[in-house]
Amino acid sequence: MIAAMPRPTLYVRDGCHLCEEASVLLDDMLGHGGWDAIDIDTDDDLLLRYAHRIPVLVFDGAERAELIITRPDLEEVFAGR
């Protein structure tokens, strides 16, 4: 039996152009709905943790990429699963 790939989570906030760019890459690579987005403005703890680092990609329980996220970054993250 093949194990399912863990679901990536991208921490974002409104008005963040880097978040939008990372979202487009994730949609292109995983398809719309193939990953989760969490708005850090909805939770004070998330806001404190990620305010100056977004976007932050969490995959398989670990922070794997942040700020400027590129296609090669994502390919490396997903290949290393």
PAMAR-623835 format. One record per residue: z, x, y of N, C-alpha, C, O, CB in turn. Coordinates in steps of 0.2 Angstrom, whole numbers, plus 2048, in hexadecimal, padded with zeros to 3 digits. Last residue first. Glycine has a CB too. Layout:
<recs>
Z|X|Y|Z|X|Y|Z|X|Y|Z|X|Y|Z|X|Y
...
</recs>
This chain:
<recs>
803|833|846|807|82D|843|809|82F|83C|80C|82C|838|804|826|843
7FA|83B|84C|800|83E|849|805|839|846|80A|83B|844|803|841|84F
7F0|833|851|7EE|837|84C|7F5|83A|848|7F5|83B|842|7EA|83C|84E
7F7|82D|85C|7F5|829|857|7F3|82D|851|7F4|82A|84B|7F0|824|859
7F8|839|865|7FE|835|863|7FC|831|85D|800|831|858|800|830|869
7EB|83D|866|7EF|841|863|7F6|83D|861|7F8|83F|85B|7F2|847|868
7E5|832|86D|7E3|834|866|7E7|838|863|7E8|837|85D|7DC|837|867
7ED|832|879|7EE|82D|874|7EB|82E|86D|7EE|82D|868|7EA|826|877
7E8|83E|87E|7EF|83D|87D|7F0|838|878|7F4|839|873|7F3|83C|884
7DA|83B|87F|7DC|840|87B|7E4|840|879|7E6|841|874|7DA|847|87D
7DB|831|88A|7D9|82F|883|7DB|835|87E|7DD|833|878|7D1|82E|883
7EB|833|893|7E4|834|892|7E2|832|88B|7E6|831|886|7E1|83B|893
7F6|82F|89F|7F5|82F|898|7ED|82F|897|7EA|82A|89A|7F8|829|895
801|835|8AA|7FA|835|8A9|7F8|835|8A2|7F9|83A|89F|7F6|83B|8AD
810|82F|8A5|80C|830|8AB|805|830|8AA|802|82A|8A9|80E|837|8AE
811|833|894|814|830|89A|80F|832|8A0|80B|837|89F|81B|832|89B
814|832|882|810|834|888|813|830|88E|816|82B|88D|808|832|886
81E|82F|879|819|833|877|814|836|87C|811|83B|87C|815|830|871
82E|82B|874|82A|82B|87A|825|831|878|826|836|877|82E|82D|880
830|823|864|830|829|868|82C|828|86E|826|825|86E|82F|82F|864
82D|818|85B|834|81A|85D|835|81F|861|83B|821|863|838|81B|857
81F|818|859|823|819|854|82A|81C|856|82D|820|853|81F|81F|850
81D|81B|86A|81A|819|864|81E|81C|85E|820|822|85E|813|81D|864
81C|817|87B|821|818|876|81D|816|86F|81A|811|86F|827|814|876
816|81D|88A|814|81B|884|819|81C|87E|81B|822|87D|80D|81D|882
818|819|89B|81B|81D|895|819|819|88F|81A|813|88E|823|81D|896
810|81B|8AB|812|817|8A4|815|81C|89F|814|822|89F|80B|814|8A2
821|81F|8B1|81C|81A|8AE|815|81D|8AF|814|820|8B4|81D|814|8B0
82B|827|8B6|827|82A|8B1|822|825|8AE|81E|827|8AA|82C|82B|8AB
834|821|8BF|830|826|8C1|82C|82A|8BC|829|82F|8BD|834|82C|8C5
83A|817|8B7|837|815|8BD|832|81B|8C0|82D|819|8C3|83D|814|8C2
840|817|8AA|839|818|8AB|836|818|8B2|830|81A|8B2|835|814|8A6
84E|815|8AB|84C|81A|8A7|845|81C|8A8|843|822|8A8|84C|817|8A0
850|80A|8B5|853|811|8B6|850|816|8B2|84F|81C|8B4|85A|810|8B4
848|800|8AE|846|803|8B5|849|80A|8B6|846|80E|8B9|848|7FE|8BA
84F|7FE|8A3|848|801|8A2|846|804|8A9|843|809|8A9|844|7FC|8A0
85B|7F9|8A9|85B|7FF|8A5|854|802|8A4|854|808|8A5|85E|7FD|89E
855|7ED|8AF|858|7F2|8B3|859|7F9|8AF|858|7FE|8B2|85F|7F0|8B5
847|7E5|8AB|84D|7E7|8A8|84F|7ED|8AC|84C|7F3|8AD|84C|7E9|8A1
83A|7E3|8B1|83E|7DD|8AE|845|7DF|8AB|849|7DA|8A9|83A|7DA|8A9
834|7EE|8B4|837|7EA|8BA|83B|7E4|8B7|83F|7E1|8BB|832|7E8|8BF
82D|7F2|8AA|833|7F5|8AB|837|7F1|8B0|83D|7F2|8B1|833|7FC|8AD
824|7E9|89F|825|7EA|8A6|82C|7EC|8A7|831|7E9|8A6|823|7E3|8AA
81C|7EE|891|822|7EC|893|823|7EE|89A|822|7F4|89C|828|7EF|88F
80F|7EA|885|811|7ED|88C|818|7EA|88E|819|7E4|88D|80B|7EB|891
809|7EF|875|80E|7EB|879|80F|7EF|880|80F|7F5|880|815|7EA|876
7FA|7EE|86C|7FF|7F2|86F|803|7ED|873|801|7E8|875|7FD|7F8|873
7EF|7E6|86A|7F1|7EB|865|7F7|7EF|867|7F9|7F4|863|7EB|7EF|863
7EA|7DE|874|7EF|7DB|86F|7F2|7E0|86A|7F6|7DE|866|7ED|7D5|86C
7DA|7E5|873|7DF|7E0|877|7E4|7DD|872|7E2|7DA|86D|7DB|7DB|87B
7D9|7F4|86B|7D7|7ED|86B|7DD|7EA|870|7E3|7EB|86F|7D6|7EA|865
7DB|802|86A|7DF|7FD|865|7DD|7F6|865|7DF|7F2|861|7E6|7FE|866
7D3|808|874|7D4|80B|86D|7D7|806|868|7D5|807|862|7D9|811|86E
7D2|7FF|87E|7CC|801|87C|7CD|804|875|7C9|803|870|7C9|807|880
7E0|7FC|881|7DB|7F7|87F|7D5|7F9|87C|7D3|7F7|877|7DA|7F3|885
7E3|80A|885|7E6|807|87F|7E2|801|87C|7E1|800|876|7ED|805|880
7DB|80B|891|7DA|80F|88B|7DD|80C|884|7DA|80D|87F|7DE|816|88C
7E1|801|898|7DA|800|897|7D9|805|891|7D5|803|88C|7D6|803|89D
7EE|806|899|7ED|800|896|7E6|7FF|894|7E5|7FC|88F|7EF|7FA|89B
7EC|812|8A1|7EF|812|89A|7ED|80C|896|7EC|80C|890|7F6|814|89A
7E8|80B|8AD|7E4|810|8AA|7E6|811|8A2|7E1|811|89E|7E4|817|8AD
7F4|804|8B0|7EE|801|8AF|7E9|805|8AB|7E6|803|8A7|7EB|7FE|8B6
7FD|80F|8B2|7FE|80A|8AD|7F8|806|8AB|7F6|805|8A5|804|805|8AF
7F7|815|8BE|7F7|819|8B7|7F9|814|8B1|7F6|815|8AC|7FC|81E|8B8
7F9|80B|8C7|7F3|80C|8C5|7F2|810|8BF|7EE|80F|8BB|7EF|810|8CB
805|7FE|8C8|804|805|8C6|7FD|807|8C3|7FB|804|8BE|80A|807|8C0
807|7F1|8CB|804|7F5|8D0|804|7FD|8CF|802|801|8D3|809|7F5|8D6
814|7EE|8C0|80F|7EC|8C4|80D|7F1|8CA|812|7F4|8CD|811|7E5|8C8
817|7FA|8B3|81A|7F6|8B9|814|7F4|8BD|80F|7F7|8BD|81F|7FA|8BD
81B|7FF|8A2|817|7FE|8A8|81B|7FB|8AD|821|7F8|8AD|810|7FA|8A6
81B|806|892|81F|804|897|81C|804|89E|819|80A|8A0|826|808|898
813|801|883|812|805|88A|817|802|88F|816|7FC|890|80B|804|88C
815|804|872|817|800|878|816|805|87E|818|80B|87E|81F|7FF|877
80C|802|863|80D|806|869|810|801|86E|80E|7FB|86F|807|80A|86B
812|7FE|853|80F|7FB|859|811|7FF|85F|817|800|860|811|7F4|859
80E|808|845|813|806|849|80F|803|850|80A|806|851|818|80B|84B
802|803|838|803|808|83E|809|804|842|808|7FF|844|7FD|809|842
808|7FF|828|805|7FD|82E|807|802|834|80C|805|834|807|7F6|830
804|808|819|809|806|81E|805|804|825|801|808|827|80E|80C|820
7FC|803|80B|7FB|807|811|800|804|816|800|7FE|818|7F4|807|814
800|804|7FA|800|800|800|800|804|806|804|809|807|806|7FB|800
</recs>
